[in-house]
């Protein structure tokens, strides 16, 4: 704003203003300035013709006796009542005559953002018009309030991007005074709209993005979005009066005063009306509790007064003193005559008591302590009617010719919905429908999940699981996925033919095919079996063994001498049945029960395809398969020996080399009679040897699980130690070793470790980590609010931040972690531990900033509210702990505690931060009132609350993921997450299924897209911030996977 003194001090400025005044006069003769926002005219001998707006209302001032009389501006802005009372319009005659005047619109006319304003002690010039010439003190005193549009607030209506059912939010403000910039407006909209990432972009109804506050027009409607993509929809048009925006129907810029304030349902089929009769079957609903409703036969010709009939109907609905009846559209029914005539096509009515008025759809949540946003904007409508007219009140119903018929199918469908009852773990649970939600779509989503990346390596509980393909790719497996990792291209290929976890694998002698065996699942589709597949095309070549394995395939290996024509497999069941297959034909050549416990592995002898060896705890056995299919057994080690044979290799002449858990390496040779004897034995490691591998030049490599050492032995010099190296402690012990370039004597090797990492290096140089994974159970998962980042926390006391395929940082903490949450601004990361500690880290650096002792029980779920000033912590002891959070997200102060009794596993904040919803270990949905610090006992009162996040696996809008008719068996849902755009839902169950639904999903007929790459419970599944990816963690097996959402 420019002070008046500056006008007087600059002659150049005065000349510019004189020219601007002449331009202003020129515009006045043309009759409009800035597109009609404020009009300037020159008085003629006859009064000008009044201008009419779109509704037929006059927006011109009257001209009487050569003087201008401006109509009084009507506004509901209470902040400026005193100023409006002082405003006057004076004649502006730049040439001393003629009587130019300002014409100001009536209350229904939109004001222009480009209006000229003369304020106290200042001359503010709009960017849309040239500045006026300087005036004398007398002129300033008489004309400083000439431009009334400066004092009028803009009235703008905002809709939510992609949500045609959103009722719209009306905001009134004065640009430059109430709201200075577009960013300030976006901040206000973020607080009032339930948007996934807050309000960040504003579009016109045509999809044009608005970059400045000055581009917003009075009375216009706009669409607010968290993303740059505008989604065309019929905003504000699909819903009836209860979802209408405060400004009127749809997104019309102008609202007629004569428009009816009521709406009715669609007319009956055929366009006719229902004829009056002596009786009608109607549906009556208790307005105080919408779950109480009944169909009654009403006698319209009774002699009983209408008021007494209402009381009787109220008794049917358990209401005392029912005195008023309303239609769905909000029209009050006052007599039997109206039921016979005006409302003959209505069949649903609401009963109210006292002076409830037209608030037919008032939610029970509004009458309770809940302060959640309501879908029915009835109070705003009444205010709108008062603001539009100060004449006598309109009737509560309109004549037939004024009724606007709209297709209000959404509301009527909701009214017809009954509470949903779901059986979970043998108990029935009831969920109540919200009064406003998007219609259900039972078709499968347009997106499907495609595995993009698998993190980590399975070294914790498996052996011999690392190979190198001719392409240079590493081959290993995690969960039910076989991974081929190309270090040079930083890419992965995946074989996902298995339906349960892979337990064993072997590479064909040609190195072009793989045999892999899986564990047994709970149904026929997940039986244990063996698959032969191509490493080049990833196509399944053969499947055999269906129904032959009891628990799973404990070991699988190809024969060597005949080029891999045979496959040996050992069942993981009680009898440990060994079987030999000619896999090209699926023929079973023979089988025998080994009756051995804790099998470590099996192998074909390289010089005899009929000689097989099994080894494990307390046994080393040779099996000679005869031509008749029977097996001859020779025990080299047998009970009562408790030595655990961990690995087996062969010398070039066929001698057998074994390693055991005591740290010894033993070499067995055969005598002239064919009997095996111990040729030599030596101690190689301190606390056990985990793996052996014989290189092509005769060097034997051994790895220690406990001492983390890798040693090289020269088999040609009686196993003389050549050298050794030790892995760092963070890498873990040695699980598997394989040369980087098989057949080449360069000393470079890959090492799989017991902490689920893969290292590369040699015994002459240090080892580098190329694959990182969590080494123990993994339960904590959180996604960044604004970036393609996600964090994980596990029982291995490691918290890691990931970007795409690599960790950004990893931090070792002091406690086992089971829950994780990002601050809404992305600055901090909070994790809950099994011992009741809250650990807060700097999300950018991974440095631990705060550690707080919350309680003595595991903190199973943590979550920040939308504003980031509160964090809620759900504990296994059943209580909720609340902490105040500083602005930077690093300081925490205990606020309150809400006591509960059942262990809690999941948590969500409401959009207004007034409520929490949690899921117990028994899958009960509980609600918590933050202000009263008590559990909310009425689920009906909470049905219309909007939730900032939706991670709870139970509830009305996600009830379709339970008892679904398409599931192969009963599923227990372990995790659930709603997408940022509120259109997709991902869930995981206790059997390892990942399913993608449309959101909302509340019918058992909902279809889905499904993937299964886990065997156990899926601990967590989350959408990334842009809804392009999903991250899943496997819980007990510590597996972590990234999925890409692609078009079907």
C-alpha positions, 0 to 999 in steps of 0.5 A: 500500500502506497502512502499519500505523501509519496504522491505529493513528493513526486511530480513524475508520479503525479503526471502518471496519475493524471494520465491514469485519471484520463484513462479512467474517464475513458473507461467510465464512458465505455461503461465497465472496468475490469470485466464488470467487477466495478463499473464507472459511468457518466450521468446522462439526462435519463437514468441508465438502464439497470444491468441484470445478472444471470438470475434476473436481479438488478445490479445497478444503482438508481440515479435520482435528481442527478445524484447517485444512490448506491445500494447497500452492500449485504454481507455476512462478514461480521468483522466488517459490520462497523466499517460497512455502516460508515461507507458512503458513495459520493459523486466523482466528477473529474471535469467538474460536471456531468456527474460520473458515478460508481455503480455497486452491485447488490448482494448477489452480485460477485465483486471484482478482485480488480476494484479500485480502493481509496483507503484511510491515509492511503491511495491503493491502486489495483494492478488491474487499473491505472492510479487516479490523480492526486486529490485535495484533502476535501476530495480525499475526505469525500471519496476515500470510501468510494470503492466499496468492493475493497471492503467486500470479502470474496466468496469462493467454493472449493471441491476436492480433486477426484471426489464428486461427492464432496459437498464443497467448502465455502471460504470468505476472505479479503485478499491482501488482508485476511489472506495474503498469498496463495500459499496461506490459502492452501494452508487454511484449506489443508486444515479443513479438507481431508486431502492425502498430502494437504492442499497444494494445487488449485484448479479451475473447474476446467482444470486450469491451475491457479498460481496467484491469489489474484486469479480467484474470482468471487462466487467461483468454484475451484478444485483443490488437490494434493497432486498436479494431476486434475481429475475431471468430475461433476463436482457438486452435481451428483448429490442432493441437497444434503451434499450440496455446497453452501453456495448452492447447487453444483459449481454454478458461479451465480445462484438465483434467489428464486431457486428452490431450497428443496429437492426431491427424489427422482419421479417414479417410473413412467414420469407419472405420480402416485395416486392418492389412496387410503393407505401407504406403506412408508419407511420411518427413521429415527432422526436421533439414531438412524439404525432404528427404522421401521416400515409401517402401513399408514392409514391416510384417512384416519380421523386421528390428528396428524400430531397424534399419529406422529407421536404413535410413530415415534413410539414405534421408533422408541422416541418420546415426543416425536412431533415433526416429520421430514422427507429425505430432501428436508421438506417438513410434512405437516398433514395427511394431505401432503402425504397423499399429494405432494409427497406421494412419490416419497417412501422414506421419512424422518421423525424428529422431536422438539425443535430439531428443524430441518436438520433431518440428516444430523449425525449422532456424532454431532450430538455426542462429544464428536466434533468430526466433520459431518456429511450433511451440511444442514446448518450452512444451508440455513445460514445461506437462506438467511444471508440471501434474503431479509424478507419473510421466511420461505415455506419449508416446501415448494409448489410442484412447479418449483421443485428441482428433481435430481438424481440423488441415488447416492444418498438413497443408497446410503439410507438403505444400507444396513449395518454390516456384520462380519465374523472374525475368529468366530465372533460377529462384529457389527460396523455401521455405514457412514452417511456419506461415502463413495459408491462401492465398485466390486470390480477388480482395480485397474491396477495390478501389482508387479514385483519390482525389487526384493531386498536382503537375502535369506541367510538366517535359516537356510544353507547353500543358497547362493550361485552365479549364472553365466550372465554374471547375475547372482542367484538366490532366494527370499521367501517364495521368490527366486532373485537374479540380481545384476550388479552391473545394471543394478536390476533384478529379475524374479521367478515367482512361480512358487506359492510358498516359501522356497526351502531349497534350490540347486543349479543344473550342471548346464547352469541354465536351469534351476530346481527349487522346492517349496514348503507345504501350504494350507490348501491344494494350490499350495502343496509342496512340490518341485519346479524346474524353470529356465533362468533365461526365460523364467518359464516353468519347464516341469512341476512334479512331486504334488502330493508326495511331500508331507511338510516341504522339500528339505533338499533338492539336487541334480545328478552330475554324471548324466548331465542332470537327468535325475533330481533327488529330493528329501521330504521335510516330514517326520520320515524324511523320505528320499526320492529320485525323479527322472524330471523330464518325464515326471517319473518317480524312480524310487524312494526310501524313508531315511528316518533322519532328523534335522537334515542339512542337505543331500548330494549325488556323487559326481562319479556315480548317479546311483550313489546318493549321500544325505547328511545332518544332525548325527548322521552321514549316510550313503544310499546306493540305488539298485536297478530294482529301485531299492536302496542299500544304506551305509551309515558313516556316522550314526547315533549316538553321535550328535555331531551336526554335519553342515556341509559336504564337498567332493575332491576331484577323485571322488573323496568326500569332504565334510564340515561339522558344527564343532569346527572340524573338516573331515576327508573320507576315502574308500578302500579296496573293499569299497568301504569309506574311512577317515583319511584326515581330520583337522580343526578349521574354525573355532565354533563351527564350519557353516559352508564348504566349496571346492574351487576348480584349481583344487582350493577348498574354501571354508566359512565359519558361522561364529568366528566370521572367518573365511579360510583357504586350504590347498587340497593338493598339499594335504589341506595346508592353510593358505590364508584367511580373512574375517568379515566385519561384525555388522555383516554377520557370520558366513552362510554360503560362498561362491566364486564371482567368475566360476572356473577362473582363478582370480580369488574374488568371491561372493559371501552370503551371511547369517545377517541376510547380507551379501558381500563381495571381495577376496581374501586379499582385500576387504569385503564390501556389502552389495545386498543389505537386509534385516537379519531378524523379524521385521515388523516396523514400516513407514513411508515418507509423506512427500518422497519415494522413501520408506523406513523399516525397523526390526528385531535386529535393532536396526532402523533403515531408510530406503530409496528405491533399491538401496538403503540411504542410511542404517542406524543401530539402536539399543532396542528391538523395534516393532513399529514405525511412523514418519512425522507428517513433515518428513523431518523425524522418524519415531519407532516403538520398541518391544521394551516400551521405549520410543526412539526418535531419529532425524529422518535425514541423517538417521541420528537418534535424537530422543529416547523416551521410556513410555511403559514396560510393554511393547509399543505395537503402533505409533502415529502422528496426527495431521498437524504433527504436534501430537503423537499417539502410541498404542501399547500391548497393555491396552493403553494409549499414550499421548505426547506433545511434539515440538515444531521441529519434531525432535522434542517430546513431552508426555501429555496424557494417557488413556487407559484400556484393557485389550492389547492394541495392534493398529492405530489411526488418527481422525482428520481433525485430531479429535479421535483415534481408532485402534484395533485390538489383538482380537480384532475389535475396533475401538475409538478414543476421544482425545479431548475427554481422554476416554474410550468412545463407547458408541460406534454409531456416533463415530461412523461419520468421522473422517480418518487422516490415515486408514491402517485399521484392518476392520471397519465398515469401509474395509469390511469386504476384505473379510469373509470374501466369497472369492477367498480360497479359505478363511483369511485373517487380515494382518495389515491394511492400508488405504492409498493416498488418493483414497481409491485403492486398498491393499491388505495382507493376511496371515497366509502370505496373500497380498490383495489389492481392492478398490476403496471403499470395499464393504461387500463380500463380492468385492473382487481383487488382484492378488499375489502370493510370495510369502508363507507367513503373516504379512506384517505390514503393507503401505502405499508410497506417497505417490500411489505408484508403489507398495512396500510389504514386509514379511514379519518373521522371515524379515523379507522386504519387497517393493511392488510397482502398480501397473495398468491391467 
